[in-house]
Amino acid sequence: MLRSSLASPSSVARWAVAFYFLESASSVWGQLLTIGGVVASGDAAATANSILANEPIFRLAIAASLLAVVFHLFVAVLFYDLFKPAGRRPALLGMLFLVVACGIQAFAALLPIGALIVLGGTRAFSAFTVEQLQALALMLLNWNLQAYNTYLVFFGCWCIVIGYLVFRSTFLPRILGVGMALAGIGYTVYLYRPLAQAVSPYNLALGVGELALLLWLAFRGVNAARWTELSVASEWRGG
């Protein structure tokens, strides 16, 4: 049944959007609001106390962050399938960018588990003082934030490639491709932290282009006739 429902390019688009929003919800709540929210800058004791006081929610946030990776892998495959008629090699490049991003996203989500282990008082860390363990937990959470920023860079590269594919596809309005590429540029500034801090949160406002593409795919879909024409032409010339 799933295979049958994915036969239409507009169905592929809507499945991709569904997984996209599931990933966004899981990542925003798990990583940005919960895991990122417990970090008290420069205060290891306050951070540790916040984690231990809300440990069940913190564990659930880690699970949500890892689940977001699964959703993102579905997005990678579905967007590749949707846009390969516009250019198989660029579509493959985009999928590779997102797969690498998913790997970094998963690594970032695993670091808070280390913070929980450190703060759990296991015998392996009995040689450390409480203050040292709290500092180590804060360091792991800071690494989590840095890794997540690196993930955003690769995600931004994927957005730029998808924007390019939308622009050249002819089965979607070109302006949506421009907006998606600009959203990607907004994410790539996290490659250089001082620049990201200088332009934040204005760079994230470019995400309106990302949202516009998703809403169009969800409610309007794609020009199926043009998509099929490009798909047949792509298969004929071998991509």
C-alpha positions as a Markdown table, in Angstrom:
| # | Residue | x | y | z |
|---|---|---|---|---|
| 1 | Met | 0.0 | 0.0 | 0.0 |
| 2 | Leu | 2.8 | 2.4 | 0.8 |
| 3 | Arg | 4.5 | 1.7 | -2.5 |
| 4 | Ser | 1.2 | 2.3 | -4.3 |
| 5 | Ser | 0.6 | 5.6 | -2.5 |
| 6 | Leu | 4.1 | 6.8 | -3.4 |
| 7 | Ala | 3.5 | 6.3 | -7.2 |
| 8 | Ser | 2.4 | 9.9 | -7.7 |
| 9 | Pro | 5.1 | 12.6 | -7.4 |
| 10 | Ser | 2.7 | 14.7 | -5.4 |
| 11 | Ser | 2.3 | 11.8 | -3.0 |
| 12 | Val | 6.0 | 11.5 | -2.7 |
| 13 | Ala | 6.2 | 15.2 | -2.0 |
| 14 | Arg | 3.5 | 15.0 | 0.7 |
| 15 | Trp | 5.2 | 12.1 | 2.4 |
| 16 | Ala | 8.5 | 14.0 | 2.3 |
| 17 | Val | 6.8 | 17.0 | 3.9 |
| 18 | Ala | 5.2 | 14.9 | 6.6 |
| 19 | Phe | 8.5 | 13.4 | 7.6 |
| 20 | Tyr | 10.1 | 16.9 | 7.3 |
| 21 | Phe | 7.7 | 18.3 | 9.9 |
| 22 | Leu | 8.0 | 15.2 | 12.2 |
| 23 | Glu | 11.8 | 15.7 | 12.1 |
| 24 | Ser | 11.5 | 19.4 | 12.8 |
| 25 | Ala | 9.2 | 18.9 | 15.8 |
| 26 | Ser | 11.3 | 16.2 | 17.3 |
| 27 | Ser | 14.5 | 18.1 | 16.8 |
| 28 | Val | 13.2 | 21.5 | 18.0 |
| 29 | Trp | 11.7 | 20.0 | 21.2 |
| 30 | Gly | 14.4 | 17.5 | 21.9 |
| 31 | Gln | 17.5 | 19.3 | 21.0 |
| 32 | Leu | 16.9 | 23.0 | 21.0 |
| 33 | Leu | 14.2 | 23.5 | 23.7 |
| 34 | Thr | 15.1 | 20.7 | 26.1 |
| 35 | Ile | 18.7 | 19.6 | 25.8 |
| 36 | Gly | 19.9 | 23.1 | 24.8 |
| 37 | Gly | 17.6 | 24.7 | 27.3 |
| 38 | Val | 19.2 | 23.0 | 30.4 |
| 39 | Val | 22.6 | 24.5 | 29.6 |
| 40 | Ala | 23.4 | 27.4 | 32.0 |
| 41 | Ser | 26.3 | 29.1 | 30.3 |
| 42 | Gly | 29.4 | 28.8 | 32.5 |
| 43 | Asp | 27.5 | 27.3 | 35.4 |
| 44 | Ala | 28.2 | 23.6 | 35.6 |
| 45 | Ala | 26.4 | 23.1 | 38.9 |
| 46 | Ala | 23.1 | 24.8 | 37.7 |
| 47 | Thr | 23.3 | 22.7 | 34.5 |
| 48 | Ala | 23.8 | 19.5 | 36.4 |
| 49 | Asn | 21.0 | 20.3 | 38.9 |
| 50 | Ser | 18.6 | 21.1 | 36.0 |
| 51 | Ile | 19.4 | 17.8 | 34.3 |
| 52 | Leu | 18.9 | 15.7 | 37.5 |
| 53 | Ala | 15.7 | 17.5 | 38.5 |
| 54 | Asn | 14.2 | 16.8 | 35.1 |
| 55 | Glu | 15.9 | 13.5 | 34.2 |
| 56 | Pro | 12.9 | 11.7 | 32.7 |
| 57 | Ile | 12.2 | 14.6 | 30.4 |
| 58 | Phe | 15.9 | 14.9 | 29.5 |
| 59 | Arg | 15.9 | 11.2 | 28.5 |
| 60 | Leu | 12.8 | 11.6 | 26.4 |
| 61 | Ala | 14.5 | 14.6 | 24.7 |
| 62 | Ile | 17.5 | 12.4 | 23.8 |
| 63 | Ala | 15.1 | 9.8 | 22.3 |
| 64 | Ala | 13.2 | 12.5 | 20.4 |
| 65 | Ser | 16.6 | 13.8 | 19.0 |
| 66 | Leu | 17.5 | 10.4 | 17.8 |
| 67 | Leu | 14.1 | 9.8 | 16.3 |
| 68 | Ala | 14.6 | 13.0 | 14.4 |
| 69 | Val | 17.5 | 11.4 | 12.7 |
| 70 | Val | 15.3 | 8.6 | 11.5 |
| 71 | Phe | 12.8 | 11.0 | 10.1 |
| 72 | His | 15.6 | 12.9 | 8.4 |
| 73 | Leu | 16.8 | 9.8 | 6.6 |
| 74 | Phe | 13.3 | 9.3 | 5.1 |
| 75 | Val | 13.4 | 13.0 | 4.0 |
| 76 | Ala | 16.8 | 12.4 | 2.3 |
| 77 | Val | 15.5 | 9.4 | 0.3 |
| 78 | Leu | 12.1 | 11.0 | -0.6 |
| 79 | Phe | 13.6 | 14.3 | -1.7 |
| 80 | Tyr | 16.1 | 12.4 | -3.9 |
| 81 | Asp | 13.3 | 10.5 | -5.5 |
| 82 | Leu | 11.3 | 13.6 | -6.0 |
| 83 | Phe | 14.1 | 15.7 | -7.6 |
| 84 | Lys | 16.2 | 13.2 | -9.5 |
| 85 | Pro | 14.3 | 14.0 | -12.7 |
| 86 | Ala | 15.7 | 17.6 | -12.4 |
| 87 | Gly | 19.2 | 16.2 | -12.2 |
| 88 | Arg | 20.3 | 12.9 | -10.9 |
| 89 | Arg | 23.8 | 13.9 | -9.8 |
| 90 | Pro | 22.8 | 17.1 | -8.0 |
| 91 | Ala | 20.0 | 15.1 | -6.3 |
| 92 | Leu | 22.5 | 12.5 | -5.2 |
| 93 | Leu | 24.9 | 15.2 | -4.0 |
| 94 | Gly | 22.0 | 16.7 | -2.0 |
| 95 | Met | 21.1 | 13.3 | -0.5 |
| 96 | Leu | 24.8 | 12.7 | 0.5 |
| 97 | Phe | 24.9 | 16.1 | 2.2 |
| 98 | Leu | 21.8 | 15.2 | 4.2 |
| 99 | Val | 23.1 | 11.7 | 5.1 |
| 100 | Val | 26.3 | 13.3 | 6.5 |
| 101 | Ala | 24.2 | 15.8 | 8.3 |
| 102 | Cys | 22.2 | 13.0 | 9.9 |
| 103 | Gly | 25.4 | 11.3 | 11.1 |
| 104 | Ile | 26.5 | 14.5 | 12.8 |
| 105 | Gln | 22.9 | 15.0 | 14.2 |
| 106 | Ala | 23.0 | 11.5 | 15.7 |
| 107 | Phe | 26.4 | 12.1 | 17.2 |
| 108 | Ala | 25.2 | 15.3 | 18.8 |
| 109 | Ala | 22.1 | 13.5 | 20.2 |
| 110 | Leu | 24.4 | 10.9 | 21.8 |
| 111 | Leu | 26.6 | 13.3 | 23.7 |
| 112 | Pro | 23.9 | 14.1 | 26.4 |
| 113 | Ile | 23.8 | 10.4 | 27.2 |
| 114 | Gly | 27.4 | 10.9 | 28.3 |
| 115 | Ala | 26.4 | 13.8 | 30.5 |
| 116 | Leu | 23.7 | 11.6 | 32.2 |
| 117 | Ile | 26.3 | 8.8 | 32.8 |
| 118 | Val | 28.8 | 11.2 | 34.3 |
| 119 | Leu | 26.2 | 12.7 | 36.6 |
| 120 | Gly | 24.9 | 9.2 | 37.6 |
| 121 | Gly | 27.5 | 8.7 | 40.2 |
| 122 | Thr | 28.8 | 5.4 | 38.8 |
| 123 | Arg | 31.8 | 3.7 | 40.4 |
| 124 | Ala | 33.9 | 4.4 | 37.3 |
| 125 | Phe | 33.9 | 8.1 | 38.1 |
| 126 | Ser | 34.5 | 7.8 | 41.9 |
| 127 | Ala | 37.9 | 9.3 | 41.6 |
| 128 | Phe | 36.4 | 12.7 | 40.5 |
| 129 | Thr | 34.9 | 15.3 | 42.7 |
| 130 | Val | 31.3 | 16.4 | 42.2 |
| 131 | Glu | 32.5 | 19.7 | 40.8 |
| 132 | Gln | 34.7 | 17.9 | 38.2 |
| 133 | Leu | 31.8 | 15.6 | 37.2 |
| 134 | Gln | 29.5 | 18.6 | 36.7 |
| 135 | Ala | 32.2 | 20.4 | 34.6 |
| 136 | Leu | 32.6 | 17.3 | 32.5 |
| 137 | Ala | 28.8 | 17.1 | 31.9 |
| 138 | Leu | 28.7 | 20.7 | 30.9 |
| 139 | Met | 31.6 | 20.1 | 28.5 |
| 140 | Leu | 29.7 | 17.3 | 26.8 |
| 141 | Leu | 26.6 | 19.4 | 26.5 |
| 142 | Asn | 28.7 | 22.2 | 25.0 |
| 143 | Trp | 30.1 | 19.7 | 22.5 |
| 144 | Asn | 26.5 | 18.7 | 21.8 |
| 145 | Leu | 25.6 | 22.3 | 20.8 |
| 146 | Gln | 28.8 | 22.6 | 18.7 |
| 147 | Ala | 28.0 | 19.4 | 16.9 |
| 148 | Tyr | 24.5 | 20.5 | 16.2 |
| 149 | Asn | 25.7 | 23.7 | 14.7 |
| 150 | Thr | 28.0 | 21.6 | 12.4 |
| 151 | Tyr | 24.9 | 19.5 | 11.5 |
| 152 | Leu | 23.1 | 22.8 | 10.5 |
| 153 | Val | 26.0 | 23.6 | 8.1 |
| 154 | Phe | 25.5 | 20.4 | 6.1 |
| 155 | Phe | 21.8 | 20.7 | 6.3 |
| 156 | Gly | 22.2 | 24.2 | 4.8 |
| 157 | Cys | 24.2 | 22.8 | 2.0 |
| 158 | Trp | 21.4 | 20.3 | 1.3 |
| 159 | Cys | 18.9 | 23.2 | 1.3 |
| 160 | Ile | 21.1 | 25.0 | -1.3 |
| 161 | Val | 21.2 | 21.9 | -3.6 |
| 162 | Ile | 17.5 | 21.4 | -3.3 |
| 163 | Gly | 16.9 | 25.1 | -4.1 |
| 164 | Tyr | 19.0 | 24.6 | -7.2 |
| 165 | Leu | 17.0 | 21.6 | -8.2 |
| 166 | Val | 13.7 | 23.4 | -7.7 |
| 167 | Phe | 15.0 | 26.3 | -9.8 |
| 168 | Arg | 15.9 | 24.1 | -12.7 |
| 169 | Ser | 13.1 | 21.5 | -12.3 |
| 170 | Thr | 10.2 | 23.4 | -14.2 |
| 171 | Phe | 7.7 | 21.3 | -12.2 |
| 172 | Leu | 7.8 | 23.8 | -9.3 |
| 173 | Pro | 7.9 | 27.7 | -9.3 |
| 174 | Arg | 11.4 | 28.9 | -9.6 |
| 175 | Ile | 11.0 | 31.5 | -6.8 |
| 176 | Leu | 10.6 | 28.6 | -4.4 |
| 177 | Gly | 14.1 | 27.4 | -5.3 |
| 178 | Val | 15.5 | 30.8 | -4.7 |
| 179 | Gly | 13.9 | 30.9 | -1.2 |
| 180 | Met | 15.1 | 27.4 | -0.3 |
| 181 | Ala | 18.7 | 28.3 | -1.4 |
| 182 | Leu | 18.6 | 31.5 | 0.7 |
| 183 | Ala | 17.4 | 29.4 | 3.7 |
| 184 | Gly | 20.3 | 27.1 | 3.2 |
| 185 | Ile | 22.7 | 30.1 | 3.2 |
| 186 | Gly | 21.2 | 31.2 | 6.5 |
| 187 | Tyr | 22.1 | 27.8 | 8.0 |
| 188 | Thr | 25.6 | 27.7 | 6.6 |
| 189 | Val | 26.7 | 30.7 | 8.6 |
| 190 | Tyr | 27.0 | 28.4 | 11.6 |
| 191 | Leu | 30.3 | 27.3 | 10.0 |
| 192 | Tyr | 31.9 | 30.4 | 11.6 |
| 193 | Arg | 30.5 | 30.9 | 15.1 |
| 194 | Pro | 31.3 | 34.7 | 15.4 |
| 195 | Leu | 29.4 | 35.3 | 12.2 |
| 196 | Ala | 26.5 | 33.2 | 13.3 |
| 197 | Gln | 26.3 | 35.1 | 16.6 |
| 198 | Ala | 26.5 | 38.4 | 14.8 |
| 199 | Val | 23.6 | 37.7 | 12.4 |
| 200 | Ser | 21.5 | 35.5 | 14.6 |
| 201 | Pro | 18.4 | 35.3 | 14.6 |
| 202 | Tyr | 18.1 | 37.2 | 11.4 |
| 203 | Asn | 19.7 | 34.4 | 9.4 |
| 204 | Leu | 17.0 | 32.1 | 10.6 |
| 205 | Ala | 14.3 | 34.4 | 9.1 |
| 206 | Leu | 15.5 | 33.2 | 5.7 |
| 207 | Gly | 13.8 | 29.9 | 6.7 |
| 208 | Val | 10.6 | 31.4 | 5.4 |
| 209 | Gly | 11.8 | 30.2 | 2.0 |
| 210 | Glu | 12.1 | 26.7 | 3.4 |
| 211 | Leu | 8.6 | 26.9 | 4.8 |
| 212 | Ala | 7.2 | 28.2 | 1.5 |
| 213 | Leu | 8.5 | 25.2 | -0.4 |
| 214 | Leu | 7.1 | 22.8 | 2.2 |
| 215 | Leu | 3.7 | 24.4 | 2.1 |
| 216 | Trp | 3.6 | 24.4 | -1.7 |
| 217 | Leu | 4.6 | 20.7 | -1.8 |
| 218 | Ala | 2.0 | 19.9 | 0.9 |
| 219 | Phe | -1.0 | 21.7 | -0.6 |
| 220 | Arg | -0.2 | 22.1 | -4.3 |
| 221 | Gly | 2.2 | 19.3 | -5.0 |
| 222 | Val | 4.1 | 19.3 | -8.3 |
| 223 | Asn | 3.3 | 19.5 | -12.0 |
| 224 | Ala | 2.9 | 15.8 | -12.5 |
| 225 | Ala | 2.9 | 15.9 | -16.3 |
| 226 | Arg | 6.1 | 17.9 | -16.3 |
| 227 | Trp | 7.7 | 15.7 | -13.6 |
| 228 | Thr | 6.9 | 12.6 | -15.7 |
| 229 | Glu | 8.3 | 14.2 | -18.8 |
| 230 | Leu | 11.6 | 15.0 | -17.1 |
| 231 | Ser | 11.7 | 11.6 | -15.5 |
| 232 | Val | 11.3 | 9.8 | -18.8 |
| 233 | Ala | 13.9 | 12.0 | -20.4 |
| 234 | Ser | 16.3 | 11.4 | -17.5 |
| 235 | Glu | 15.9 | 7.7 | -17.8 |
| 236 | Trp | 16.4 | 7.9 | -21.6 |
| 237 | Arg | 19.7 | 9.7 | -21.3 |
| 238 | Gly | 20.8 | 7.7 | -18.2 |
| 239 | Gly | 20.5 | 10.6 | -15.7 |
